[in-house]
Amino acid sequence: MIKDEIRQFITEKFLFNSDDPPADDVSLLETNIVDSVGILEIVAFLESHFKIKVEDEELTAGNLDSINKIASFIERKQG
């Protein structure tokens, strides 16, 4: 499932395999789980893992600020 794959990546990469992954609707930026560089790492993961292209204008909190938002974004891109 898309959300599970995103959650696993975020937990491994930014929370160092913590047993406490973020809730699907938690803001990754507001909680300081990721910063602007982290967003770029997430984008690189999404592009390689889900075979999508993230355009510059799509680099918004509306698309990338929570597990739910990222999953919805991927679903729209895969169309």
N, CA, C and O of each residue as an XYZ file, in Angstrom:
316
protein
N       0.839     -1.187      0.000
C       0.000      0.000      0.000
C       0.888      1.256      0.000
O       1.927      1.291      0.659
N       0.476      2.250     -0.725
C       1.292      3.452     -0.893
C       1.647      4.089      0.450
O       2.809      4.420      0.688
N       0.664      4.261      1.323
C       0.929      4.918      2.614
C       1.956      4.141      3.432
O       2.814      4.737      4.084
N       1.870      2.813      3.399
C       2.821      1.994      4.163
C       4.251      2.192      3.656
O       5.191      2.264      4.447
N       4.406      2.281      2.335
C       5.735      2.459      1.762
C       6.299      3.841      2.109
O       7.484      3.976      2.412
N       5.451      4.851      2.063
C       5.883      6.208      2.420
C       6.247      6.263      3.906
O       7.288      6.804      4.280
N       5.383      5.700      4.740
C       5.630      5.699      6.198
C       6.948      4.995      6.513
O       7.728      5.471      7.339
N       7.194      3.869      5.859
C       8.430      3.124      6.095
C       9.644      3.962      5.708
O      10.622      4.019      6.453
N       9.585      4.611      4.547
C      10.701      5.449      4.109
C      10.959      6.578      5.104
O      12.101      6.800      5.504
N       9.920      7.283      5.501
C      10.073      8.413      6.428
C      10.608      7.929      7.770
O      11.474      8.571      8.365
N      10.097      6.808      8.240
C      10.551      6.274      9.527
C      12.020      5.868      9.475
O      12.779      6.156     10.400
N      12.418      5.203      8.400
C      13.811      4.764      8.275
C      14.753      5.947      8.072
O      15.819      6.006      8.685
N      14.364      6.883      7.219
C      15.266      7.951      6.783
C      15.371      9.093      7.791
O      16.459      9.622      8.023
N      14.244      9.473      8.388
C      14.223     10.673      9.222
C      14.031     10.390     10.708
O      14.375     11.228     11.542
N      13.494      9.233     11.052
C      13.262      8.907     12.461
C      14.157      7.758     12.913
O      14.024      7.250     14.027
N      15.055      7.363     12.044
C      16.062      6.339     12.362
C      15.432      5.069     12.941
O      15.839      4.557     13.984
N      14.414      4.583     12.209
C      13.718      3.338     12.556
C      13.041      3.378     13.922
O      12.939      2.359     14.605
N      12.585      4.550     14.308
C      11.826      4.691     15.549
C      10.613      3.771     15.516
O      10.080      3.465     14.449
N      10.184      3.335     16.694
C       8.977      2.510     16.782
C       7.720      3.370     16.784
O       6.615      2.859     16.967
N       7.887      4.677     16.580
C       6.765      5.602     16.668
C       6.664      6.454     15.397
O       7.007      7.636     15.410
N       6.189      5.847     14.296
C       6.066      6.616     13.048
C       5.008      7.702     13.181
O       4.117      7.593     14.024
N       5.090      8.742     12.368
C       4.102      9.815     12.446
C       2.723      9.330     11.982
O       2.615      8.447     11.132
N       1.682      9.923     12.553
C       0.324      9.635     12.077
C       0.210     10.114     10.634
O       0.933     11.018     10.213
N      -0.689      9.513      9.892
C      -0.800      9.797      8.461
C      -1.167     11.244      8.148
O      -0.880     11.730      7.054
N      -1.799     11.941      9.099
C      -2.238     13.316      8.833
C      -1.373     14.373      9.522
O      -1.701     15.558      9.473
N      -0.279     13.967     10.159
C       0.600     14.904     10.851
C       1.475     15.659      9.845
O       2.012     15.063      8.911
N       1.614     16.969     10.043
C       2.474     17.782      9.180
C       3.928     17.422      9.435
O       4.426     17.551     10.554
N       4.602     16.968      8.386
C       6.008     16.586      8.516
C       6.896     17.811      8.708
O       7.935     17.731      9.363
N       6.488     18.945      8.138
C       7.269     20.178      8.256
C       7.051     20.851      9.617
O       8.013     21.237     10.280
N       5.791     20.990     10.031
C       5.500     21.672     11.298
C       6.054     20.933     12.506
O       6.402     21.553     13.510
N       6.137     19.607     12.413
C       6.675     18.816     13.526
C       8.183     18.622     13.414
O       8.792     17.925     14.226
N       8.782     19.250     12.394
C      10.228     19.172     12.173
C      10.744     17.757     11.932
O      11.906     17.460     12.207
N       9.883     16.894     11.423
C      10.338     15.560     11.039
C      11.222     15.688      9.801
O      12.243     15.012      9.683
N      10.814     16.570      8.873
C      11.636     16.846      7.700
C      11.782     18.357      7.527
O      10.948     19.142      7.978
N      12.871     18.734      6.860
C      13.085     20.139      6.509
C      13.073     20.223      4.986
O      12.688     19.268      4.311
N      13.490     21.351      4.451
C      13.430     21.516      2.998
C      14.321     20.505      2.273
O      13.963     20.030      1.195
N      15.460     20.178      2.846
C      16.326     19.160      2.239
C      15.645     17.791      2.316
O      15.739     16.989      1.387
N      14.969     17.539      3.419
C      14.240     16.286      3.582
C      13.151     16.118      2.537
O      12.922     15.019      2.031
N      12.476     17.229      2.217
C      11.444     17.174      1.180
C      12.057     16.724     -0.144
O      11.461     15.929     -0.871
N      13.249     17.233     -0.454
C      13.915     16.829     -1.698
C      14.275     15.343     -1.675
O      14.222     14.668     -2.703
N      14.642     14.839     -0.490
C      14.935     13.407     -0.375
C      13.659     12.587     -0.577
O      13.691     11.532     -1.211
N      12.549     13.067     -0.042
C      11.269     12.385     -0.241
C      10.915     12.378     -1.729
O      10.484     11.356     -2.263
N      11.096     13.517     -2.393
C      10.795     13.610     -3.823
C      11.650     12.622     -4.612
O      11.143     11.942     -5.504
N      12.930     12.536     -4.296
C      13.806     11.588     -4.995
C      13.303     10.153     -4.796
O      13.296      9.356     -5.734
N      12.888      9.838     -3.575
C      12.331      8.516     -3.293
C      11.059      8.281     -4.107
O      10.903      7.226     -4.722
N      10.156      9.252     -4.111
C       8.892      9.092     -4.839
C       9.134      8.876     -6.326
O       8.502      8.024     -6.951
N      10.057      9.656     -6.886
C      10.336      9.540     -8.315
C      10.922      8.178     -8.665
O      10.539      7.580     -9.670
N      11.836      7.690     -7.857
C      12.455      6.400     -8.184
C      11.550      5.225     -7.827
O      11.459      4.258     -8.584
N      10.888      5.305     -6.690
C      10.098      4.175     -6.203
C       8.761      4.037     -6.938
O       8.337      2.928     -7.265
N       8.110      5.158     -7.190
C       6.781      5.121     -7.798
C       6.793      5.484     -9.286
O       5.744      5.536     -9.929
N       7.987      5.735     -9.822
C       8.148      6.017    -11.256
C       7.281      7.200    -11.703
O       6.578      7.131    -12.712
N       7.350      8.287    -10.923
C       6.633      9.506    -11.291
C       7.647     10.633    -11.427
O       8.784     10.510    -10.971
N       7.239     11.726    -12.051
C       8.076     12.919    -12.153
C       7.387     14.024    -11.368
O       6.238     14.370    -11.642
N       8.098     14.574    -10.386
C       7.559     15.672     -9.591
C       8.078     16.975    -10.174
O       9.282     17.232    -10.167
N       7.169     17.794    -10.678
C       7.532     19.079    -11.278
C       7.780     20.109    -10.181
O       7.266     19.980     -9.070
N       8.572     21.131    -10.500
C       8.905     22.166     -9.515
C       7.656     22.782     -8.886
O       7.617     23.012     -7.677
N       6.633     23.052     -9.707
C       5.439     23.694     -9.177
C       4.612     22.768     -8.276
O       3.672     23.211     -7.616
N       4.970     21.486     -8.258
C       4.273     20.519     -7.393
C       4.940     20.372     -6.030
O       4.437     19.651     -5.169
N       6.063     21.047     -5.829
C       6.789     20.978     -4.561
C       6.123     21.894     -3.534
O       6.673     22.928     -3.154
N       4.937     21.495     -3.096
C       4.164     22.311     -2.162
C       3.777     21.493     -0.937
O       3.741     20.263     -0.975
N       3.488     22.200      0.146
C       3.021     21.530      1.356
C       1.711     20.788      1.075
O       1.444     19.740      1.664
N       0.905     21.337      0.175
C      -0.351     20.681     -0.164
C      -0.170     19.290     -0.752
O      -1.064     18.449     -0.662
N       0.983     19.052     -1.351
C       1.271     17.740     -1.941
C       2.163     16.870     -1.064
O       2.097     15.643     -1.142
N       2.996     17.493     -0.230
C       4.101     16.733      0.375
C       4.231     16.868      1.891
O       5.254     16.473      2.450
N       3.228     17.413      2.566
C       3.406     17.730      3.987
C       2.911     16.666      4.956
O       3.070     16.837      6.165
N       2.325     15.591      4.485
C       1.918     14.499      5.377
C       1.867     13.215      4.562
O       1.876     13.243      3.332
N       1.815     12.107      5.255
C       1.728     10.819      4.563
C       0.463     10.771      3.717
O       0.493     10.300      2.580
N      -0.660     11.262      4.271
C      -1.912     11.286      3.503
C      -1.776     12.129      2.243
O      -2.195     11.707      1.165
N      -1.190     13.327      2.372
C      -1.058     14.221      1.221
C      -0.128     13.628      0.165
O      -0.395     13.734     -1.032
N       0.959     13.006      0.606
C       1.898     12.387     -0.337
C       1.210     11.239     -1.077
O       1.350     11.112     -2.293
N       0.475     10.411     -0.351
C      -0.212      9.273     -0.976
C      -1.236      9.757     -1.998
O      -1.327      9.196     -3.089
N      -2.004     10.786     -1.661
C      -2.988     11.336     -2.606
C      -2.301     11.903     -3.838
O      -2.773     11.728     -4.962
N      -1.190     12.578     -3.620
C      -0.415     13.147     -4.725
C       0.056     12.039     -5.670
O      -0.076     12.167     -6.887
N       0.599     10.959     -5.120
C       1.082      9.857     -5.954
C      -0.077      9.255     -6.747
O       0.061      8.975     -7.937
N      -1.222      9.056     -6.083
C      -2.377      8.480     -6.764
C      -2.820      9.370     -7.934
O      -3.165      8.865     -9.002
N      -2.810     10.700     -7.729
C      -3.161     11.609     -8.821
C      -2.138     11.514     -9.959
O      -2.512     11.492    -11.132
N      -0.862     11.460     -9.613
C       0.193     11.406    -10.640
C       0.108     10.100    -11.435
O       0.339     10.089    -12.644
N      -0.220      9.011    -10.758
C      -0.290      7.724    -11.447
C      -1.587      7.592    -12.242
O      -1.702      6.763    -13.145
N      -2.569      8.437    -11.878
C      -3.804      8.640    -12.564
C      -4.586      7.473    -13.018
O      -5.653      7.636    -13.611
